[in-house]
Amino acid sequence: MIEIFTDGASSGNPGPGGYGVVLRAGMHYKELSAGFRRTTNNRMELLAVIVGLEALKKPGQEVLIWSDSKYVVDAVEKKWVFGWLNKGFEGKKNKDLWLRFLNVYKLHKVAFRWIKGHAGHPENERCDRLAVAAYQRNDSLSIDSVFEAENGKA
């Protein structure tokens, strides 16, 4: 079983934001993070899950994703995202990321566990520190191009 711990953070909604991911499988451990100049917390929470799943090298893995995002966990576990897909994501935000998520989600056997954020869970706290540090590196922030195209740069 592969465990993926995720967190997203933003200094405003919208504002600079980032994600942090910790992947753990047996003795293997990997950290991933990136920062963006203008995005939202929900986009970063979802992107963290996507990046974690995309980092897996072999399809068909059993994966447990730990997230403090009710937005992400409930959308998948309560199957809301599949209803949104059937309705073309009409009136829903983050269609680009949800479609990207669904493409990688179907490659694995994925389960989600919600974990309370900022409650002292070591991997969740690590992901939060990675996410915040990523968007605080002002000299290397990426562009969330879909978000900025839909919402303007200013």
ChimeraX commands (.cxc) that place a marker at each C-alpha (Angstrom):
marker #1 position 0.00,0.00,0.00 radius 0.5
marker #1 position 1.21,3.45,-0.91 radius 0.5
marker #1 position 0.25,6.33,1.35 radius 0.5
marker #1 position 0.03,9.84,-0.05 radius 0.5
marker #1 position -0.28,12.74,2.36 radius 0.5
marker #1 position -1.35,16.04,0.83 radius 0.5
marker #1 position -1.98,19.65,1.71 radius 0.5
marker #1 position -2.56,22.89,-0.11 radius 0.5
marker #1 position -2.19,26.41,1.17 radius 0.5
marker #1 position -2.90,29.90,-0.05 radius 0.5
marker #1 position -2.16,33.32,1.39 radius 0.5
marker #1 position -5.47,34.56,0.03 radius 0.5
marker #1 position -8.33,33.27,-2.04 radius 0.5
marker #1 position -7.12,34.07,-4.62 radius 0.5
marker #1 position -3.49,34.72,-3.88 radius 0.5
marker #1 position -0.14,33.02,-3.90 radius 0.5
marker #1 position -0.49,29.33,-3.08 radius 0.5
marker #1 position 1.28,26.04,-3.00 radius 0.5
marker #1 position 0.95,22.34,-2.39 radius 0.5
marker #1 position 2.95,19.81,-0.43 radius 0.5
marker #1 position 2.94,16.04,-0.89 radius 0.5
marker #1 position 4.57,13.21,1.04 radius 0.5
marker #1 position 4.61,9.77,-0.57 radius 0.5
marker #1 position 5.38,6.76,1.62 radius 0.5
marker #1 position 5.63,3.09,0.66 radius 0.5
marker #1 position 7.56,0.80,2.96 radius 0.5
marker #1 position 11.05,2.24,3.27 radius 0.5
marker #1 position 10.52,4.64,0.35 radius 0.5
marker #1 position 9.77,8.29,1.08 radius 0.5
marker #1 position 9.45,11.25,-1.27 radius 0.5
marker #1 position 8.41,14.89,-0.90 radius 0.5
marker #1 position 6.99,17.09,-3.66 radius 0.5
marker #1 position 5.94,20.74,-3.63 radius 0.5
marker #1 position 5.40,23.74,-5.89 radius 0.5
marker #1 position 4.19,27.30,-5.54 radius 0.5
marker #1 position 1.96,29.43,-7.77 radius 0.5
marker #1 position 1.67,33.20,-8.02 radius 0.5
marker #1 position -2.16,33.31,-8.05 radius 0.5
marker #1 position -4.51,30.45,-7.21 radius 0.5
marker #1 position -6.89,29.24,-4.50 radius 0.5
marker #1 position -6.60,26.92,-1.54 radius 0.5
marker #1 position -9.07,24.42,-3.07 radius 0.5
marker #1 position -7.06,24.26,-6.29 radius 0.5
marker #1 position -3.87,23.57,-4.33 radius 0.5
marker #1 position -5.56,20.89,-2.20 radius 0.5
marker #1 position -6.76,19.12,-5.36 radius 0.5
marker #1 position -3.48,19.62,-7.22 radius 0.5
marker #1 position -1.57,18.03,-4.33 radius 0.5
marker #1 position -3.64,14.85,-4.73 radius 0.5
marker #1 position -3.15,14.87,-8.51 radius 0.5
marker #1 position 0.61,15.34,-8.30 radius 0.5
marker #1 position 0.87,12.58,-5.70 radius 0.5
marker #1 position -1.01,10.14,-7.93 radius 0.5
marker #1 position 0.89,11.22,-11.04 radius 0.5
marker #1 position 4.18,10.46,-9.24 radius 0.5
marker #1 position 3.32,6.75,-9.08 radius 0.5
marker #1 position 5.27,4.80,-11.68 radius 0.5
marker #1 position 3.11,1.67,-12.05 radius 0.5
marker #1 position -0.67,1.55,-12.65 radius 0.5
marker #1 position -2.93,-0.55,-10.45 radius 0.5
marker #1 position -1.41,0.51,-7.14 radius 0.5
marker #1 position -3.37,0.39,-3.88 radius 0.5
marker #1 position -3.23,3.97,-2.63 radius 0.5
marker #1 position -4.45,5.62,0.53 radius 0.5
marker #1 position -4.64,9.40,0.28 radius 0.5
marker #1 position -4.65,11.40,3.50 radius 0.5
marker #1 position -6.04,14.92,3.08 radius 0.5
marker #1 position -7.35,17.63,5.37 radius 0.5
marker #1 position -9.53,18.95,2.53 radius 0.5
marker #1 position -13.22,18.16,2.93 radius 0.5
marker #1 position -13.66,19.65,-0.55 radius 0.5
marker #1 position -11.51,16.94,-2.13 radius 0.5
marker #1 position -12.30,14.00,0.15 radius 0.5
marker #1 position -16.07,14.49,0.10 radius 0.5
marker #1 position -16.17,15.15,-3.65 radius 0.5
marker #1 position -14.61,11.74,-4.30 radius 0.5
marker #1 position -15.84,9.59,-1.41 radius 0.5
marker #1 position -19.43,10.85,-1.72 radius 0.5
marker #1 position -19.12,10.52,-5.53 radius 0.5
marker #1 position -20.11,14.14,-6.18 radius 0.5
marker #1 position -17.35,14.51,-8.77 radius 0.5
marker #1 position -18.93,11.81,-10.94 radius 0.5
marker #1 position -22.23,13.68,-10.95 radius 0.5
marker #1 position -20.38,16.88,-11.83 radius 0.5
marker #1 position -18.70,15.03,-14.69 radius 0.5
marker #1 position -22.04,13.79,-16.02 radius 0.5
marker #1 position -23.32,17.39,-16.00 radius 0.5
marker #1 position -20.18,18.76,-17.68 radius 0.5
marker #1 position -19.10,20.45,-14.44 radius 0.5
marker #1 position -21.76,23.08,-15.07 radius 0.5
marker #1 position -21.49,25.74,-12.38 radius 0.5
marker #1 position -18.53,23.99,-10.72 radius 0.5
marker #1 position -15.06,25.40,-10.25 radius 0.5
marker #1 position -11.77,23.69,-11.05 radius 0.5
marker #1 position -13.06,21.62,-13.97 radius 0.5
marker #1 position -9.55,21.43,-15.44 radius 0.5
marker #1 position -8.13,19.91,-12.28 radius 0.5
marker #1 position -11.05,17.55,-11.68 radius 0.5
marker #1 position -10.66,16.17,-15.21 radius 0.5
marker #1 position -6.94,15.74,-14.65 radius 0.5
marker #1 position -7.68,14.02,-11.33 radius 0.5
marker #1 position -10.17,11.61,-12.90 radius 0.5
marker #1 position -7.62,10.60,-15.55 radius 0.5
marker #1 position -5.04,9.55,-12.97 radius 0.5
marker #1 position -7.55,8.31,-10.34 radius 0.5
marker #1 position -8.82,5.59,-12.68 radius 0.5
marker #1 position -5.31,4.13,-13.00 radius 0.5
marker #1 position -5.16,3.02,-9.35 radius 0.5
marker #1 position -7.20,1.59,-6.48 radius 0.5
marker #1 position -7.61,4.77,-4.46 radius 0.5
marker #1 position -9.14,5.33,-1.03 radius 0.5
marker #1 position -9.29,8.62,0.85 radius 0.5
marker #1 position -9.04,9.42,4.54 radius 0.5
marker #1 position -9.83,12.84,5.91 radius 0.5
marker #1 position -7.51,14.08,8.61 radius 0.5
marker #1 position -8.00,17.19,10.70 radius 0.5
marker #1 position -5.55,19.86,9.60 radius 0.5
marker #1 position -3.16,21.57,12.02 radius 0.5
marker #1 position -3.81,18.86,14.60 radius 0.5
marker #1 position -0.25,17.62,14.99 radius 0.5
marker #1 position -0.26,14.76,12.48 radius 0.5
marker #1 position 3.43,14.65,11.41 radius 0.5
marker #1 position 2.96,14.05,7.68 radius 0.5
marker #1 position 0.09,16.54,7.41 radius 0.5
marker #1 position 2.14,19.16,9.22 radius 0.5
marker #1 position 5.07,18.43,6.90 radius 0.5
marker #1 position 2.86,18.85,3.84 radius 0.5
marker #1 position 1.61,22.17,5.18 radius 0.5
marker #1 position 5.17,23.42,5.72 radius 0.5
marker #1 position 6.11,22.30,2.19 radius 0.5
marker #1 position 3.08,24.08,0.70 radius 0.5
marker #1 position 3.69,27.35,2.54 radius 0.5
marker #1 position 7.42,27.35,1.80 radius 0.5
marker #1 position 6.66,26.70,-1.89 radius 0.5
marker #1 position 4.51,29.81,-2.32 radius 0.5
marker #1 position 6.78,31.96,-0.18 radius 0.5
marker #1 position 9.61,31.43,-2.71 radius 0.5
marker #1 position 8.51,34.47,-4.72 radius 0.5
marker #1 position 11.35,34.12,-7.24 radius 0.5
marker #1 position 10.22,30.70,-8.50 radius 0.5
marker #1 position 6.41,30.74,-8.52 radius 0.5
marker #1 position 4.66,28.96,-11.37 radius 0.5
marker #1 position 1.62,30.28,-13.21 radius 0.5
marker #1 position -1.71,28.55,-12.66 radius 0.5
marker #1 position -2.59,29.36,-16.25 radius 0.5
marker #1 position -6.18,28.05,-16.29 radius 0.5
marker #1 position -7.05,29.89,-13.08 radius 0.5
marker #1 position -5.48,33.13,-14.29 radius 0.5
marker #1 position -7.17,32.85,-17.69 radius 0.5
marker #1 position -10.55,32.34,-16.05 radius 0.5
marker #1 position -10.06,34.90,-13.27 radius 0.5
marker #1 position -7.61,37.50,-14.57 radius 0.5
marker #1 position -4.08,38.15,-13.39 radius 0.5
marker #1 position -4.65,41.11,-11.10 radius 0.5
marker link #1:1,2 radius 0.2
marker link #1:2,3 radius 0.2
marker link #1:3,4 radius 0.2
marker link #1:4,5 radius 0.2
marker link #1:5,6 radius 0.2
marker link #1:6,7 radius 0.2
marker link #1:7,8 radius 0.2
marker link #1:8,9 radius 0.2
marker link #1:9,10 radius 0.2
marker link #1:10,11 radius 0.2
marker link #1:11,12 radius 0.2
marker link #1:12,13 radius 0.2
marker link #1:13,14 radius 0.2
marker link #1:14,15 radius 0.2
marker link #1:15,16 radius 0.2
marker link #1:16,17 radius 0.2
marker link #1:17,18 radius 0.2
marker link #1:18,19 radius 0.2
marker link #1:19,20 radius 0.2
marker link #1:20,21 radius 0.2
marker link #1:21,22 radius 0.2
marker link #1:22,23 radius 0.2
marker link #1:23,24 radius 0.2
marker link #1:24,25 radius 0.2
marker link #1:25,26 radius 0.2
marker link #1:26,27 radius 0.2
marker link #1:27,28 radius 0.2
marker link #1:28,29 radius 0.2
marker link #1:29,30 radius 0.2
marker link #1:30,31 radius 0.2
marker link #1:31,32 radius 0.2
marker link #1:32,33 radius 0.2
marker link #1:33,34 radius 0.2
marker link #1:34,35 radius 0.2
marker link #1:35,36 radius 0.2
marker link #1:36,37 radius 0.2
marker link #1:37,38 radius 0.2
marker link #1:38,39 radius 0.2
marker link #1:39,40 radius 0.2
marker link #1:40,41 radius 0.2
marker link #1:41,42 radius 0.2
marker link #1:42,43 radius 0.2
marker link #1:43,44 radius 0.2
marker link #1:44,45 radius 0.2
marker link #1:45,46 radius 0.2
marker link #1:46,47 radius 0.2
marker link #1:47,48 radius 0.2
marker link #1:48,49 radius 0.2
marker link #1:49,50 radius 0.2
marker link #1:50,51 radius 0.2
marker link #1:51,52 radius 0.2
marker link #1:52,53 radius 0.2
marker link #1:53,54 radius 0.2
marker link #1:54,55 radius 0.2
marker link #1:55,56 radius 0.2
marker link #1:56,57 radius 0.2
marker link #1:57,58 radius 0.2
marker link #1:58,59 radius 0.2
marker link #1:59,60 radius 0.2
marker link #1:60,61 radius 0.2
marker link #1:61,62 radius 0.2
marker link #1:62,63 radius 0.2
marker link #1:63,64 radius 0.2
marker link #1:64,65 radius 0.2
marker link #1:65,66 radius 0.2
marker link #1:66,67 radius 0.2
marker link #1:67,68 radius 0.2
marker link #1:68,69 radius 0.2
marker link #1:69,70 radius 0.2
marker link #1:70,71 radius 0.2
marker link #1:71,72 radius 0.2
marker link #1:72,73 radius 0.2
marker link #1:73,74 radius 0.2
marker link #1:74,75 radius 0.2
marker link #1:75,76 radius 0.2
marker link #1:76,77 radius 0.2
marker link #1:77,78 radius 0.2
marker link #1:78,79 radius 0.2
marker link #1:79,80 radius 0.2
marker link #1:80,81 radius 0.2
marker link #1:81,82 radius 0.2
marker link #1:82,83 radius 0.2
marker link #1:83,84 radius 0.2
marker link #1:84,85 radius 0.2
marker link #1:85,86 radius 0.2
marker link #1:86,87 radius 0.2
marker link #1:87,88 radius 0.2
marker link #1:88,89 radius 0.2
marker link #1:89,90 radius 0.2
marker link #1:90,91 radius 0.2
marker link #1:91,92 radius 0.2
marker link #1:92,93 radius 0.2
marker link #1:93,94 radius 0.2
marker link #1:94,95 radius 0.2
marker link #1:95,96 radius 0.2
marker link #1:96,97 radius 0.2
marker link #1:97,98 radius 0.2
marker link #1:98,99 radius 0.2
marker link #1:99,100 radius 0.2
marker link #1:100,101 radius 0.2
marker link #1:101,102 radius 0.2
marker link #1:102,103 radius 0.2
marker link #1:103,104 radius 0.2
marker link #1:104,105 radius 0.2
marker link #1:105,106 radius 0.2
marker link #1:106,107 radius 0.2
marker link #1:107,108 radius 0.2
marker link #1:108,109 radius 0.2
marker link #1:109,110 radius 0.2
marker link #1:110,111 radius 0.2
marker link #1:111,112 radius 0.2
marker link #1:112,113 radius 0.2
marker link #1:113,114 radius 0.2
marker link #1:114,115 radius 0.2
marker link #1:115,116 radius 0.2
marker link #1:116,117 radius 0.2
marker link #1:117,118 radius 0.2
marker link #1:118,119 radius 0.2
marker link #1:119,120 radius 0.2
marker link #1:120,121 radius 0.2
marker link #1:121,122 radius 0.2
marker link #1:122,123 radius 0.2
marker link #1:123,124 radius 0.2
marker link #1:124,125 radius 0.2
marker link #1:125,126 radius 0.2
marker link #1:126,127 radius 0.2
marker link #1:127,128 radius 0.2
marker link #1:128,129 radius 0.2
marker link #1:129,130 radius 0.2
marker link #1:130,131 radius 0.2
marker link #1:131,132 radius 0.2
marker link #1:132,133 radius 0.2
marker link #1:133,134 radius 0.2
marker link #1:134,135 radius 0.2
marker link #1:135,136 radius 0.2
marker link #1:136,137 radius 0.2
marker link #1:137,138 radius 0.2
marker link #1:138,139 radius 0.2
marker link #1:139,140 radius 0.2
marker link #1:140,141 radius 0.2
marker link #1:141,142 radius 0.2
marker link #1:142,143 radius 0.2
marker link #1:143,144 radius 0.2
marker link #1:144,145 radius 0.2
marker link #1:145,146 radius 0.2
marker link #1:146,147 radius 0.2
marker link #1:147,148 radius 0.2
marker link #1:148,149 radius 0.2
marker link #1:149,150 radius 0.2
marker link #1:150,151 radius 0.2
marker link #1:151,152 radius 0.2
marker link #1:152,153 radius 0.2
marker link #1:153,154 radius 0.2
view
